[in-house]
Amino acid sequence: MSGMIGGRVLRGGQPVTAGKVELHSNGAAVAVADINAEGSYSMDLIEAGEYHVAIVSEHVPEKYADPQTSGLTIQMEAGTGPLIADFEIP
């Protein structure tokens, strides 16, 4: 079963206006979405499971580009509606 994940990427309360959000599982990127000018992203057909997240953008610190150092994770539950996953980068 798969679903949709979407949300916003913010830094200091302001939208991150370019870049990518990546979901990683077992050491590999399994989904990638562009961040638009409003800081929003969305991904379809995401399988249930836990994912480590990377945010790749010149507007956020480099540590967020690596899913092992970003400290960001999301959990997609089977049989649920769209998951809203907003990320606030300090």
N, C-alpha and C positions, 0 to 999 in steps of 0.2 A: 504494500500500500504506500502511496506517495502523496505528497501535498505541496503546498506553496509556502515559501518563507519570504518575508519582505520587511522593510523597515527603513530607518534613517541612520546615517552615520554623522555624528556631531563631534566637534572639538571646541571646548570652551563655550558650549551652548549654540554655536554657529554651525551650519551645514558644511560638511566636507563636500566640495563641489566637483570633484573628479577623482577617479581611481577605480578600484575593483574590490569587491568582497569575495573571498574564496572560502569554501567549505572543504575541510580536509578530513579524510578518514583513512586509517591504516597507512599514514605517511604519504598519501597522494591527494591532489586536488580532485574532488568529485563534482564540484559545481563552482561556477564563476559568474558573477554579475557585475555589470558596470554601475558605478555610482553616478547619478545624474546631477544636474546643476542645483537641484533642491536638496541634495544629500540623500536621496532615496535610492533603493535598490529592490529588486525582486527576483526570485528564482522559482521555477516550477519543477514538478516531478522529482521532489526530494524524498528519498526513502527515509523511513523511520530510523532513528539512531542518534547517537551523540557525535557532534562534529566539533573539531577545533577550527577556529576562525582566524583568517588573516585579512588585514585591511592594507591594501597596497595603494599608497597615494603619497605624492610629494608633500601633502598637507598634514601628514601625521608622522610621529616618530618612527624610525626604521624598525624598532622592535615589533611593531604591529604587523609588519609585512611577513613575519615568520609565525606560522601557527603554533610552534612550540614555545615561543617567547611572548606572544601577544597576551596570554592569560584569558583569552576570549573563547567561550564554548557555547554551543546551543544544543538543545535536546528536541528532536522532532519526534512527537508521539504518533503512533499509528491511529488512524481513525479520527483525528481531530481536524478542525477547520484550519484555515490559514494561520500560520504562526507569525506574530509580529515580533521581530527581533531588532530593537534599536541598540546602537552602540555609541556610548559617550566616551570619547577619548580625552584624557586629561591634557 
